[in-house]
Amino acid sequence: MATNLNLDSLNVDSTGRVSFSGLNSGIDVQGVVDGIVAARRIPIDTIEQRISDNDARIAVLNDIETLSRNLLDAVDGLSGQVSFDGSSDIFEAKSVFATSSRTDTTSPSTAAEILGATVTNRAQATRHSIEVVQTASAHKIASDGINSTTTDALNLQGTFEINGTSVTLATDDSLLDLRDKINAANTGDTPSGVTASIISISDNQQILTLTADETGTDSAITLTDSGGASAPGDDEILLSLGVIDGTSAIKNELQSANNAQIRVDGLEAIGGVDVIERSSNTIDDVLEGVTLSLFKAESGTTVNLDVEPDLNQVKSSIVDFVDAYNELRTYINTQAQSEIEDENGEVAESLLAGSSVLSEIRSRFSGAIGSAVQGNGAALNALAEIGISIQGETEVGNPLLANTLAIDETQLDEALLNQADDVRKLFAFDFSSSSSDVLLAGFTDKTSFDADGYTLNVAYADGEIVSANINGNADGSDDGSVVVEGSRLTVASGGAEGLQLLYTGSASASGIQLDVSVGVGAQIQAATTQLLDTTSGTLTAQVDTLTEQNERSQTRIERLQERLDRQREQLLERFAAMESALASMDTLMESIRSQIDAFSSSG
């Protein structure tokens, strides 16, 4: 009897076990089991969706963190951060303009033809006058004409010295070999500082030149020839080539070694100070924060350098700050909407809309942006006074742009031109001390304004600071309010917490009045720093919470999946048992039917 096998009923499980579904019952066992398992898996699907939603929330919070760091970078230079060279404070940025003039009837060269000047934040805003009397030059000498090709043997041998470095020549060495050996001596840990070159007058006439690598008289070339009484077997190589004469003096000096000479700010009127000399044409140690590059000397011509605050850099930094804030604010406004449209035009539910974390972030930045300077007697108190306004939703007609900033450039330019220092105080952390021995070294987001200021007391003995306090005993005794590290004082508690000072005095001092003001930029910096704090910041706390939720959810999924896998196996085993029972019944029925048929035939 033929048996038809339905291959659609064949199943292979994850272990490779082969079974047939419903051979006897006609039931699609695999389909039934899959349906039951799918129904029982709904809780797992729900948890997986929760993890996916949390991952999306974390991604949004990470985006907010990135945009907040961009804002922090943009506002740092405006907040009055302290650095040794002033480079961290954009309000200390300088620019320099140069003009030339003479007192006689001769037309001066342009300032750019005489010198170049660059400035750093350490330069003082003032005018300097420079007269370039002489530029620095590198020593350069030459041999006599050498009647040979560059490859002919010189037939000279011996050892000579250039600036104390030995060069050894063999009899069969050519002029090229000599050049290469001289240049080889200008390498390593103790280079000679001299470079050799060959000038070919013709195929059979050459000149060897030696040039000092550095300018200035200290880099003049010194030579010691071979041969003579000290080395009778050697040829007098330098004399033979015409580099030196019979008195060992340099024979052909093409350029003398000279120092740069300049006159600065009329100091020649002071007895004994005619010119300032340096070995290089690049001079960065005469005027603090100013680097001069000398191009040519022109006695009698004065180059006037006007060093001024670089207001263009300040304005550019303010614009960058506004742009960074607007990008952050727009993103937060977008996430606050109930529905968000992605770049493909698909609309999805916003996962952070109405959340407390988003409300806290919005509130934190709104408070900082809309705040006034925390300080006494500020001429400018709010961003609106320099043309930076907060745009309401009705004003811009777009909820995504609500509470972003707009700049009135005319008003901002006017404020920078006429009230540059007041603009600085509007943004920056500002500090003053009643003692010139106390300097600001830094501050943190915890350092706050106090209308009465703070009183510093310092105890000094045996050449060092013993202890100090803020608003404590006048003797400077240690009450835990100030940590002393050498000459650095760091306030550890109270409203001045985080204030860092340098004490340069050499005696005890009491009652030093310290006053601070916290500008809007410094407040925004503090708000952003606190938001981004990796220990207690809102973003870190929220991301940690969501990550922990996901980890717990994943553990629960694994447990539920293990249970579901066991249930699947149990169901399959039960259906298999049912199929086996049905098969046995079919066999029994077939046996009974055969017996009945046999009995009927025999009767």
C-alpha positions as CSV (number, residue, x, y, z in Angstrom):
1,M,0.0,0.0,0.0
2,A,1.4,3.4,-1.0
3,T,1.9,6.0,1.7
4,N,1.9,9.7,0.9
5,L,4.3,11.8,3.0
6,N,3.5,15.5,3.3
7,L,6.9,17.3,3.6
8,D,5.2,20.5,4.9
9,S,4.7,18.6,8.2
10,L,8.5,18.0,8.6
11,N,10.1,20.1,11.3
12,V,13.7,20.5,12.4
13,D,14.4,22.0,15.8
14,S,17.4,24.0,17.0
15,T,19.2,20.7,18.1
16,G,18.7,19.2,14.6
17,R,16.0,16.8,15.7
18,V,13.6,16.0,12.9
19,S,9.8,15.5,13.6
20,F,6.7,15.3,11.6
21,S,3.7,17.5,12.6
22,G,0.2,16.0,12.7
23,L,0.8,12.8,10.8
24,N,-1.9,11.0,12.7
25,S,-4.0,13.9,14.1
26,G,-3.9,16.1,11.0
27,I,-3.2,19.0,13.4
28,D,-0.5,21.6,12.4
29,V,1.4,21.0,15.6
30,Q,4.2,23.5,14.8
31,G,1.8,26.2,14.0
32,V,-0.2,25.6,17.1
33,V,2.9,25.7,19.3
34,D,4.2,28.8,17.6
35,G,0.9,30.5,18.2
36,I,0.9,29.6,21.8
37,V,4.5,30.7,22.3
38,A,3.9,33.9,20.4
39,A,1.0,34.7,22.7
40,R,3.0,33.9,25.8
41,R,5.9,36.0,24.4
42,I,3.9,39.3,24.5
43,P,5.4,40.3,27.9
44,I,8.9,39.9,26.4
45,D,8.0,42.0,23.3
46,T,6.7,44.7,25.6
47,I,10.0,44.7,27.6
48,E,12.0,44.7,24.4
49,Q,10.1,47.8,23.2
50,R,10.7,49.4,26.6
51,I,14.5,48.8,26.1
52,S,14.3,50.2,22.6
53,D,12.5,53.3,23.8
54,N,15.1,53.8,26.6
55,D,17.9,53.4,24.1
56,A,16.3,56.2,22.0
57,R,15.9,58.3,25.1
58,I,19.6,57.8,25.9
59,A,20.5,58.8,22.3
60,V,18.6,62.0,22.7
61,L,20.3,62.8,26.1
62,N,23.7,62.1,24.5
63,D,22.8,64.6,21.7
64,I,21.9,67.1,24.4
65,E,25.2,66.4,26.1
66,T,27.2,67.0,22.9
67,L,25.3,70.2,22.2
68,S,25.8,71.3,25.8
69,R,29.6,70.7,25.5
70,N,29.6,72.8,22.3
71,L,27.9,75.6,24.3
72,L,30.4,75.2,27.1
73,D,33.3,75.5,24.6
74,A,31.7,78.6,23.1
75,V,31.1,80.4,26.4
76,D,34.5,79.4,28.1
77,G,36.4,82.3,26.5
78,L,33.7,84.8,27.6
79,S,33.4,83.7,31.2
80,G,36.7,85.1,32.4
81,Q,38.6,81.9,32.8
82,V,42.1,82.5,34.2
83,S,45.3,81.3,32.5
84,F,49.0,82.2,32.8
85,D,49.2,83.8,29.4
86,G,45.6,85.1,29.3
87,S,44.9,82.9,26.3
88,S,41.7,81.5,27.8
89,D,40.1,85.0,28.1
90,I,38.8,86.3,24.8
91,F,38.5,89.8,26.3
92,E,42.3,89.9,26.6
93,A,42.7,89.2,22.8
94,K,44.8,91.9,21.1
95,S,45.4,93.0,17.5
96,V,48.3,95.2,16.3
97,F,48.5,97.8,13.6
98,A,51.8,99.2,12.2
99,T,52.6,102.4,10.5
100,S,55.9,104.0,9.6
101,S,57.1,107.6,9.7
102,R,60.3,109.8,9.6
103,T,61.1,113.2,10.9
104,D,63.1,114.3,7.9
105,T,61.9,114.7,4.3
106,T,62.8,111.2,3.2
107,S,59.9,108.9,2.4
108,P,59.9,105.9,4.7
109,S,59.5,102.4,3.6
110,T,56.1,100.9,4.6
111,A,56.0,99.3,8.0
112,A,55.4,95.8,6.4
113,E,58.6,96.2,4.5
114,I,60.6,96.8,7.7
115,L,59.1,94.4,10.2
116,G,56.2,92.2,11.0
117,A,54.5,92.0,14.4
118,T,52.2,89.5,16.1
119,V,50.7,89.8,19.5
120,T,49.2,87.4,22.2
121,N,46.7,88.1,24.9
122,R,49.6,89.1,27.2
123,A,50.4,92.2,25.2
124,Q,49.4,95.5,26.7
125,A,47.1,97.8,24.8
126,T,49.4,100.7,24.1
127,R,51.7,102.2,21.4
128,H,55.3,101.2,20.9
129,S,57.8,102.8,18.5
130,I,60.5,100.6,16.9
131,E,63.5,101.6,14.8
132,V,65.4,98.8,13.1
133,V,69.0,99.9,13.1
134,Q,70.4,96.5,11.9
135,T,69.1,93.1,11.0
136,A,70.8,89.9,12.2
137,S,72.8,88.1,9.6
138,A,74.4,84.7,9.3
139,H,78.2,84.4,8.9
140,K,79.1,83.3,5.3
141,I,82.6,82.7,3.9
142,A,84.1,81.3,0.7
143,S,87.2,79.6,-0.6
144,D,89.3,80.9,-3.5
145,G,88.4,79.6,-6.9
146,I,89.3,75.9,-7.1
147,N,90.5,74.8,-10.6
148,S,89.0,71.4,-10.9
149,T,85.7,69.6,-11.5
150,T,83.5,68.7,-8.5
151,T,84.6,65.1,-8.8
152,D,88.4,65.4,-9.3
153,A,90.5,64.3,-6.4
154,L,91.8,67.3,-4.4
155,N,95.0,65.4,-3.4
156,L,94.7,66.8,0.1
157,Q,94.6,64.9,3.3
158,G,94.3,65.7,7.0
159,T,91.9,66.8,9.7
160,F,90.6,70.3,10.3
161,E,87.9,71.8,12.6
162,I,84.8,73.9,12.0
163,N,83.4,75.4,15.2
164,G,85.4,72.7,17.1
165,T,84.0,69.7,15.1
166,S,86.5,67.7,13.2
167,V,86.4,66.9,9.5
168,T,88.9,64.4,8.0
169,L,89.8,64.4,4.3
170,A,91.5,61.6,2.3
171,T,93.9,62.2,-0.6
172,D,91.4,60.8,-3.2
173,D,88.4,62.8,-1.9
174,S,86.9,65.3,-4.3
175,L,85.2,68.7,-3.6
176,L,81.9,66.9,-3.5
177,D,83.3,64.6,-0.8
178,L,84.6,67.5,1.1
179,R,81.2,69.2,1.0
180,D,79.4,66.1,2.1
181,K,81.8,65.5,5.0
182,I,81.5,69.1,6.2
183,N,77.7,68.7,6.2
184,A,77.9,65.3,7.9
185,A,79.7,67.1,10.7
186,N,76.6,69.3,11.0
187,T,74.5,66.4,12.3
188,G,74.1,64.3,15.4
189,D,74.1,65.5,19.0
190,T,76.9,68.1,18.5
191,P,76.4,69.6,15.1
192,S,78.9,72.1,13.9
193,G,76.2,74.6,12.9
194,V,77.7,75.2,9.5
195,T,76.4,74.1,6.1
196,A,78.7,73.8,3.0
197,S,77.7,74.4,-0.6
198,I,79.5,74.4,-4.0
199,I,79.1,77.2,-6.5
200,S,80.1,76.2,-10.0
201,I,81.7,79.1,-11.8
202,S,82.4,76.8,-14.8
203,D,83.0,73.1,-15.3
204,N,86.6,73.5,-14.1
205,Q,86.2,76.2,-11.5
206,Q,84.4,75.9,-8.2
207,I,84.0,77.8,-5.0
208,L,83.2,76.2,-1.7
209,T,81.0,78.3,0.6
210,L,80.4,77.9,4.4
211,T,77.3,79.4,6.0
212,A,76.4,79.5,9.6
213,D,73.0,78.0,10.3
214,E,72.1,80.7,12.8
215,T,72.3,84.5,12.7
216,G,74.2,86.6,15.2
217,T,77.7,87.1,16.3
218,D,77.6,84.1,18.7
219,S,77.2,81.9,15.6
220,A,80.3,83.2,13.8
221,I,82.3,80.5,12.1
222,T,85.6,79.5,13.7
223,L,88.2,77.4,11.8
224,T,91.3,75.4,12.8
225,D,93.4,74.1,9.9
226,S,95.2,70.8,9.6
227,G,99.0,70.4,9.1
228,G,101.7,72.6,10.6
229,A,103.9,71.7,13.5
230,S,101.2,69.8,15.4
231,A,100.4,67.5,12.5
232,P,103.4,67.5,10.1
233,G,102.0,64.7,8.0
234,D,98.8,66.6,7.1
235,D,98.2,69.1,4.4
236,E,97.0,72.6,5.3
237,I,93.6,72.0,3.7
238,L,91.8,75.3,4.5
239,L,94.9,77.3,3.5
240,S,95.3,75.3,0.3
241,L,91.7,76.0,-0.7
242,G,91.9,79.7,0.1
243,V,89.4,79.5,2.9
244,I,92.0,81.1,5.3
245,D,95.1,83.1,4.7
246,G,98.6,82.6,6.0
247,T,97.7,84.2,9.3
248,S,94.8,81.8,9.8
249,A,92.4,84.6,9.3
250,I,89.3,84.1,7.1
251,K,90.3,85.1,3.6
252,N,86.9,85.6,1.8
253,E,84.1,86.8,4.0
254,L,80.9,87.1,2.0
255,Q,78.7,88.2,4.9
256,S,79.7,89.1,8.5
257,A,77.9,87.7,11.5
258,N,75.7,90.5,12.9
259,N,73.2,90.8,15.7
260,A,69.9,92.5,15.2
261,Q,69.8,96.0,16.7
262,I,66.6,98.0,17.4
263,R,65.6,101.1,19.3
264,V,62.4,100.8,21.3
265,D,60.2,103.6,22.6
266,G,62.9,106.2,22.6
267,L,65.0,104.4,25.3
268,E,68.1,105.7,23.6
269,A,67.5,108.9,25.5
270,I,68.4,107.1,28.6
271,G,72.1,107.1,29.3
272,G,73.8,103.8,28.3
273,V,70.8,102.4,26.4
274,D,71.4,103.1,22.7
275,V,70.2,99.9,21.0
276,I,68.8,96.6,22.1
277,E,70.6,93.6,20.5
278,R,69.4,90.1,19.8
279,S,71.1,87.3,17.8
280,S,67.9,86.6,15.7
281,N,65.6,88.6,13.5
282,T,62.7,87.1,15.4
283,I,62.5,88.9,18.8
284,D,59.9,87.9,21.3
285,D,61.5,88.9,24.6
286,V,61.6,92.7,24.5
287,L,57.9,93.6,24.6
288,E,55.7,91.2,26.6
289,G,53.3,89.4,24.3
290,V,54.7,91.0,21.1
291,T,56.9,89.1,18.6
292,L,58.8,91.1,16.1
293,S,60.1,89.8,12.8
294,L,62.7,92.1,11.3
295,F,62.9,92.3,7.5
296,K,65.2,95.2,6.8
297,A,67.1,98.0,8.6
298,E,66.2,101.6,8.0
299,S,67.8,104.1,10.4
300,G,65.7,107.1,11.0
301,T,62.4,105.4,10.2
302,T,60.1,104.7,13.1
303,V,57.5,101.9,13.0
304,N,54.7,102.6,15.3
305,L,52.9,99.6,16.7
306,D,49.4,100.2,18.1
307,V,48.3,97.3,20.2
308,E,44.5,97.3,20.8
309,P,41.8,95.0,22.1
310,D,40.7,92.7,19.3
311,L,37.0,93.5,19.4
312,N,36.4,91.4,16.2
313,Q,37.5,88.3,18.2
314,V,35.2,89.3,21.0
315,K,32.2,89.8,18.7
316,S,33.0,86.5,16.9
317,S,33.0,84.7,20.2
318,I,29.7,86.2,21.2
319,V,28.1,85.2,17.9
320,D,29.5,81.6,18.3
321,F,28.0,81.5,21.8
322,V,24.6,82.6,20.5
323,D,24.7,80.1,17.7
324,A,25.7,77.2,20.1
325,Y,22.9,78.2,22.5
326,N,20.3,78.4,19.7
327,E,21.3,75.0,18.3
328,L,20.9,73.4,21.8
329,R,17.6,75.2,22.5
330,T,16.1,74.3,19.1
331,Y,17.0,70.6,19.7
332,I,15.5,70.7,23.2
333,N,12.3,72.4,21.8
334,T,12.1,69.7,19.2
335,Q,12.3,66.9,21.7
336,A,9.6,68.7,23.9
337,Q,7.1,68.3,21.1
338,S,4.6,65.4,21.4
339,E,5.4,64.2,17.9
340,I,8.7,64.6,16.0
341,E,9.2,64.4,12.2
342,D,12.4,62.7,11.2
343,E,14.5,63.5,8.1
344,N,12.4,61.1,6.0
345,G,9.2,62.9,6.9
346,E,8.0,60.1,9.2
347,V,6.2,61.2,12.4
348,A,7.0,59.4,15.6
349,E,6.0,60.0,19.3
350,S,8.6,62.0,21.2
351,L,9.9,59.9,24.1
352,L,11.0,62.8,26.3
353,A,8.0,65.2,25.8
354,G,6.7,66.2,29.2
355,S,9.6,64.5,31.0
356,S,11.0,66.1,34.2
357,V,14.5,65.8,32.9
358,L,13.7,67.9,29.8
359,S,11.9,70.4,31.9
360,E,14.8,70.7,34.2
361,I,17.3,71.3,31.4
362,R,15.1,73.9,29.8
363,S,14.6,75.7,33.1
364,R,18.3,75.6,33.9
365,F,19.3,77.3,30.7
366,S,16.4,79.7,30.6
367,G,17.3,80.9,34.1
368,A,21.0,81.4,33.2
369,I,20.3,83.2,29.8
370,G,17.7,85.5,31.3
371,S,19.7,86.3,34.5
372,A,21.3,89.5,35.4
373,V,24.9,90.0,36.5
374,Q,25.4,89.0,40.1
375,G,27.5,91.8,41.4
376,N,27.6,95.4,42.7
377,G,27.1,98.4,40.4
378,A,27.4,96.7,37.0
379,A,27.0,99.2,34.1
380,L,25.4,96.5,32.0
381,N,23.3,93.9,33.7
382,A,21.6,91.8,31.0
383,L,22.2,90.5,27.5
384,A,19.4,92.6,26.1
385,E,21.4,95.7,26.9
386,I,23.9,94.8,24.2
387,G,21.4,93.7,21.6
388,I,21.0,90.0,22.5
389,S,17.3,89.3,23.0
390,I,15.2,86.2,23.8
391,Q,12.7,85.5,21.1
392,G,9.2,84.4,22.2
393,E,7.2,81.8,20.3
394,T,4.6,84.3,19.1
395,E,7.5,86.6,17.9
396,V,9.2,83.9,15.7
397,G,6.0,82.0,14.8
398,N,7.7,78.7,15.3
399,P,7.6,76.6,18.5
400,L,11.0,75.1,17.7
401,L,12.6,78.5,17.8
402,A,10.9,79.6,21.0
403,N,13.3,81.2,23.6
404,T,16.2,81.2,21.1
405,L,18.5,84.3,21.0
406,A,18.6,87.1,18.3
407,I,21.4,89.6,17.9
408,D,21.0,93.3,17.0
409,E,24.5,93.7,15.5
410,T,24.3,97.5,15.4
411,Q,23.6,97.6,19.1
412,L,26.3,95.0,19.9
413,D,28.9,96.8,17.8
414,E,28.1,100.1,19.6
415,A,28.4,98.4,23.0
416,L,31.8,96.9,22.1
417,L,33.2,100.1,20.7
418,N,32.0,102.3,23.6
419,Q,31.7,100.0,26.6
420,A,34.2,97.1,25.9
421,D,35.1,96.6,29.6
422,D,31.4,96.7,30.6
423,V,30.7,94.1,28.0
424,R,33.5,92.0,29.6
425,K,31.9,92.4,33.0
426,L,28.5,91.5,31.7
427,F,29.8,88.1,30.6
428,A,32.8,87.3,32.8
429,F,33.6,86.4,36.3
430,D,35.3,89.5,37.8
431,F,37.5,89.8,40.8
432,S,39.1,92.6,42.8
433,S,41.3,92.6,45.9
434,S,42.2,95.4,48.3
435,S,45.8,94.0,48.3
436,S,48.1,93.8,45.3
437,D,49.6,90.7,46.9
438,V,46.4,88.7,46.1
439,L,45.8,87.6,42.5
440,L,43.0,85.6,41.0
441,A,44.1,82.1,39.9
442,G,40.7,80.5,39.1
443,F,37.1,79.9,40.1
444,T,34.5,77.1,39.8
445,D,30.8,76.9,39.2
446,K,30.3,77.0,43.0
447,T,32.0,80.4,43.5
448,S,29.2,82.9,44.1
449,F,28.7,86.6,44.6
450,D,28.2,88.1,48.1
451,A,27.1,91.7,48.4
452,D,29.5,92.2,51.4
453,G,32.4,90.5,49.7
454,Y,34.8,88.1,51.5
455,T,37.6,88.8,53.9
456,L,40.9,86.9,53.5
457,N,43.3,86.5,56.4
458,V,46.8,85.0,55.9
459,A,49.3,83.6,58.5
460,Y,52.9,83.8,57.2
461,A,56.1,82.6,59.0
462,D,59.5,81.4,58.1
463,G,59.2,82.2,54.5
464,E,55.9,80.4,53.8
465,I,52.2,80.6,54.2
466,V,51.2,78.7,57.4
467,S,47.5,78.9,57.1
468,A,44.7,81.2,55.8
469,N,40.9,81.6,56.2
470,I,37.9,83.3,54.7
471,N,35.8,85.5,57.0
472,G,37.6,83.9,60.0
473,N,40.0,85.1,62.7
474,A,42.2,88.0,61.7
475,D,45.4,86.0,62.6
476,G,44.8,83.7,59.6
477,S,44.4,80.6,61.7
478,D,43.2,77.5,60.0
479,D,39.5,76.9,60.3
480,G,39.1,74.6,57.3
481,S,37.8,77.3,54.9
482,V,41.0,77.6,52.9
483,V,43.4,74.9,51.6
484,V,47.0,76.1,51.3
485,E,49.4,74.7,48.7
486,G,52.6,76.7,48.5
487,S,51.5,80.2,47.4
488,R,48.1,79.0,46.1
489,L,45.0,79.3,48.3
490,T,41.8,77.5,47.4
491,V,38.6,78.3,49.2
492,A,37.0,75.0,50.4
493,S,33.7,76.1,51.8
494,G,31.1,78.9,51.9
495,G,30.0,81.2,49.2
496,A,33.5,81.6,47.9
497,E,34.0,77.9,47.5
498,G,36.3,77.1,44.5
499,L,37.9,80.5,44.5
500,Q,41.6,80.1,43.8
501,L,44.1,82.8,44.7
502,L,47.8,83.4,44.5
503,Y,49.4,85.1,47.5
504,T,52.6,86.8,46.6
505,G,53.2,88.6,49.9
506,S,56.0,87.9,52.4
507,A,54.3,88.6,55.6
508,S,51.0,87.9,57.4
509,A,48.0,89.9,56.4
510,S,44.5,90.4,57.6
511,G,41.3,92.0,56.5
512,I,42.0,91.7,52.8
513,Q,38.8,92.6,51.0
514,L,37.8,90.3,48.1
515,D,34.9,91.2,45.8
516,V,33.6,89.1,43.0
517,S,30.9,89.5,40.4
518,V,29.5,86.6,38.3
519,G,28.5,87.7,34.8
520,V,25.9,86.0,32.5
521,G,28.6,84.1,30.6
522,A,30.0,82.7,33.9
523,Q,26.5,81.8,35.0
524,I,25.8,79.9,31.8
525,Q,29.2,78.2,32.1
526,A,28.3,77.2,35.7
527,A,24.8,75.9,34.7
528,T,26.3,73.9,31.8
529,T,29.1,72.5,34.0
530,Q,26.7,71.3,36.6
531,L,24.5,69.7,33.9
532,L,27.4,67.8,32.5
533,D,28.9,66.8,35.9
534,T,29.8,63.1,35.6
535,T,29.0,62.5,39.2
536,S,26.0,64.5,40.0
537,G,24.9,66.0,36.7
538,T,21.3,65.7,35.5
539,L,22.3,64.1,32.2
540,T,24.6,61.5,33.8
541,A,22.0,60.6,36.4
542,Q,19.2,60.1,33.8
543,V,21.4,58.1,31.5
544,D,22.5,55.9,34.4
545,T,18.9,55.4,35.4
546,L,17.8,54.4,31.9
547,T,20.9,52.1,31.5
548,E,20.2,50.3,34.8
549,Q,16.5,49.9,33.7
550,N,17.7,48.3,30.5
551,E,20.1,46.0,32.3
552,R,17.3,44.8,34.6
553,S,14.9,44.4,31.7
554,Q,17.4,42.4,29.8
555,T,17.9,40.1,32.7
556,R,14.2,39.6,33.0
557,I,13.9,38.9,29.3
558,E,16.6,36.2,29.6
559,R,14.7,34.5,32.4
560,L,11.3,34.7,30.6
561,Q,12.9,33.4,27.4
562,E,14.4,30.5,29.2
563,R,11.0,29.7,30.7
564,L,9.3,30.1,27.3
565,D,11.9,27.7,25.6
566,R,11.1,25.1,28.3
567,Q,7.3,25.6,27.7
568,R,7.8,25.1,23.9
569,E,9.7,21.9,24.5
570,Q,6.9,20.7,26.9
571,L,4.2,21.5,24.3
572,L,6.1,19.7,21.6
573,E,6.6,16.7,23.8
574,R,2.9,16.6,24.7
575,F,1.8,16.8,21.1
576,A,4.4,14.1,20.2
577,A,2.9,11.9,22.9
578,M,-0.6,12.6,21.5
579,E,0.6,11.7,18.0
580,S,2.2,8.5,19.4
581,A,-1.0,7.5,21.2
582,L,-3.1,8.2,18.1
583,A,-0.7,6.0,16.1
584,S,-1.0,3.2,18.6
585,M,-4.8,3.5,18.4
586,D,-4.7,3.4,14.6
587,T,-2.5,0.3,14.8
588,L,-5.0,-1.3,17.2
589,M,-8.0,-0.4,15.1
590,E,-6.3,-1.8,12.0
591,S,-5.6,-5.0,13.9
592,I,-9.2,-5.3,15.1
593,R,-10.5,-4.5,11.6
594,S,-8.3,-7.3,10.2
595,Q,-9.5,-9.8,12.7
596,I,-13.1,-8.9,12.0
597,D,-12.5,-9.2,8.3
598,A,-10.9,-12.6,8.8
599,F,-13.7,-13.8,11.0
600,S,-16.3,-12.7,8.4
601,S,-14.5,-14.5,5.6
602,S,-14.3,-17.7,7.5
603,G,-18.0,-17.7,8.4
